[in-house]
Amino acid sequence: MPEAITKGPSRRPVLRFQTGDEVRAYRQKRGLNQMEFWSRVGVTQSGGSRYESGRSIPRPVQVLLHMTYGTDKQAESMLSWLRGHR
């Protein structure tokens, strides 16, 4: 008999980074330059600089930041939510 499919979490996890100030503080605390930090999520240094300077960060980039730089538990929660909401 097929296994029952369970629905993922119904509410989206709260994103770890929502503003450029939060991202810049996290990046600097870890001693990463913009190129090292932003390249891990597929954003150029200049794009990351714009986000850190106040341009709004698009939701998909916020999700990538959350999954890349969040805790394992945060990443798992986001992935579970994403899989449950196709």
Protein Blocks (a to p, Z undefined) as FASTA:
>chain_A
ZZddddddfbdcddfblbfklmmmmmmmnopafklmmmmnopafklmmmmmnopacdfkl
mmmmmmmmmcfklmmmmmmmmmmmZZ
